[in-house]
């Protein structure tokens, strides 16, 4: 499956699926149904081969050696930066490569927010944030005396925009919000929200962990100040990701972690730091991982993000319809614009029991708080089940999932 597909081209999704070796395996003697892609995405052969090829044929460190392998390693790493920049529609010299969203948000917290914020300032978050976009801000608030304000959600799990805008008062210095909720699937209107924040002089950070794998992205058009992505949810390797930041911020931010690769000159009297993204990339990066992420970006681009989005929306529509027919099942989050993530509970059954019994049927879903305690507190539940689909899933899997769910539901009744 290599040829590039224009938007709305007919794609042979059954052939696409065969690109993912793990999807052919069995679990407890049943065909694997992997509905946990919001947790981490599965990897196509192209990605696995790129990592393998790097270690077999090109392995060397980046930006240090002049020998052939060193040059190839640097080209692979910088090549991935270029591919990602095109994929996200941002400038290559504004893209910091890092281990993922958690690192990216902490980088902004420590390098941008900590030196700027003071007592009396405020940070606005939303009820649906992942802990990765809450805890770093609590640490910043503790150290600066800033406060945190929370934008709430409505009954369908969409942001209450009037309430959100009412929070954007002059003491607010940053609005940090997710593009797509990892629990509810809600797609937030980040373009409109960032425009409102910008009008009021408030910087915006968008957590794109759950958006980048599923929909066409144009970060320049969103108009935010910072955008974080994580490679392992984009069919790429774990330990890869990126932070996009406006050039003016990157230039003004002090380094977060010091070491090799991020300097121009080091003397015991003091160090002159590198410019741009390199200043924030101390130490040896995950070069093989970025070889894989570059391949993942090529793979997603060849399929076409619009095609992936359309495929996943079709799967979501069928899945939601099928779940509505399951007795006692409650869906958490039915916002008008949703990604293919469905959180649910079945009356009388604990989330972990459901997930454990489903595993015996070959079905992988996540149960728990999904790193979103404040959202669980909002719903008054300790945990939910979460089924999250991707373009490599099938309608047959949805039918098999619902049959398995009905079977285990009766066991727990
Ligand atoms: N933000 C959201 C919305 C997520 O879903 C996740 C991962 O589950 C993260 C942040 C954390 O990203 P990473 O795995 O790169 O640390």
Boltz pocket constraint, residues with backbone or C-beta under 6 A from the ligand:
constraints:
  - pocket:
      binder: B
      contacts: [[A, 38], [A, 39], [A, 99], [A, 100], [A, 101], [A, 102], [A, 103], [A, 130], [A, 132], [A, 133], [A, 178], [A, 180], [A, 181], [A, 182], [A, 207], [A, 209], [A, 210], [A, 229], [A, 230], [A, 231], [A, 240], [A, 241], [A, 371]]
      max_distance: 6.0
